[in-house]
Amino acid sequence: MFPLFLLDTENESVYNIGIVNKREIIMNQLTKLQKDYKYFEDMLKRLEKQKKTPGNGFAKMKCRERLAELDAMFDKINYGSMITYD
């Protein structure tokens, strides 16, 4: 279990808003990585359908770089040791 804090930059205050377990944090991070992967994959597909321009070429390159980074992160994850609840 980990404390969850809310930072209020306007009043320069920190509030303890609850306790979260580690599994919940990890699952939220994994879900975000999966959503990011889907986002960049869809963006790359859309860009490949469009007319070739220097800007689109740069965007395609950045999408491929980000997908490669995400693939590397997914390769590091040991799915065999994870417990999932459907």
VMD Tcl script that draws the C-alpha trace (Angstrom):
set ca {
  {0.00 0.00 0.00}
  {1.26 3.44 -0.92}
  {-0.03 6.88 0.05}
  {-1.53 8.95 -2.74}
  {-0.91 12.70 -2.53}
  {-2.47 15.64 -4.32}
  {-0.23 18.64 -4.95}
  {-1.97 22.00 -4.98}
  {0.50 24.35 -6.67}
  {-1.77 27.38 -6.34}
  {-1.81 27.22 -2.53}
  {1.51 25.38 -2.27}
  {-0.10 22.58 -0.26}
  {0.08 18.80 -0.32}
  {-2.93 16.68 0.64}
  {-2.94 12.97 1.48}
  {-6.00 11.72 -0.45}
  {-5.79 8.00 0.18}
  {-3.85 4.80 -0.07}
  {-3.38 2.77 -3.24}
  {-1.93 -0.68 -3.58}
  {1.10 -1.32 -5.77}
  {-0.74 -3.65 -8.15}
  {-3.26 -0.92 -8.96}
  {-0.46 1.52 -9.80}
  {1.30 -1.02 -12.01}
  {-1.91 -1.95 -13.83}
  {-2.69 1.74 -14.43}
  {0.80 2.27 -15.86}
  {0.46 -0.80 -18.08}
  {-2.94 0.35 -19.30}
  {-1.48 3.77 -20.17}
  {1.37 2.14 -22.11}
  {-1.13 0.02 -24.04}
  {-3.26 3.08 -24.86}
  {-0.14 4.99 -25.98}
  {0.87 2.10 -28.24}
  {-2.59 1.97 -29.84}
  {-2.58 5.77 -30.29}
  {0.79 5.86 -32.07}
  {-0.05 2.78 -34.13}
  {-3.31 4.38 -35.36}
  {-1.55 7.68 -36.02}
  {1.12 5.94 -38.09}
  {-1.56 4.17 -40.16}
  {-3.31 7.49 -40.83}
  {-0.05 9.20 -41.77}
  {0.87 6.42 -44.21}
  {-2.42 6.95 -46.06}
  {-1.82 10.69 -46.45}
  {0.18 12.48 -49.12}
  {3.96 12.38 -48.57}
  {5.33 15.64 -47.19}
  {8.41 16.46 -45.11}
  {6.19 17.07 -42.07}
  {4.37 13.76 -42.46}
  {7.70 11.99 -42.94}
  {9.00 13.47 -39.70}
  {5.79 12.53 -37.87}
  {6.04 8.94 -39.19}
  {9.65 8.74 -38.01}
  {8.70 9.96 -34.51}
  {5.77 7.50 -34.34}
  {8.06 4.61 -35.29}
  {10.60 5.71 -32.66}
  {7.92 5.86 -29.95}
  {6.51 2.47 -31.00}
  {10.02 0.99 -30.78}
  {10.42 2.44 -27.25}
  {7.07 0.99 -26.20}
  {7.96 -2.40 -27.73}
  {11.16 -2.41 -25.70}
  {9.16 -1.67 -22.53}
  {6.69 -4.45 -23.30}
  {9.57 -6.89 -23.91}
  {10.89 -6.18 -20.40}
  {7.56 -7.08 -18.78}
  {7.33 -10.63 -17.47}
  {3.69 -11.42 -18.23}
  {4.07 -14.92 -16.79}
  {4.48 -13.57 -13.27}
  {1.61 -11.08 -13.51}
  {-1.79 -11.85 -12.06}
  {-4.62 -10.36 -14.06}
  {-8.25 -10.07 -13.13}
  {-10.76 -9.97 -15.97}
}
mol new
graphics top color blue
foreach p $ca { graphics top sphere $p radius 0.5 }
foreach p [lrange $ca 0 end-1] q [lrange $ca 1 end] { graphics top cylinder $p $q radius 0.2 }
display resetview
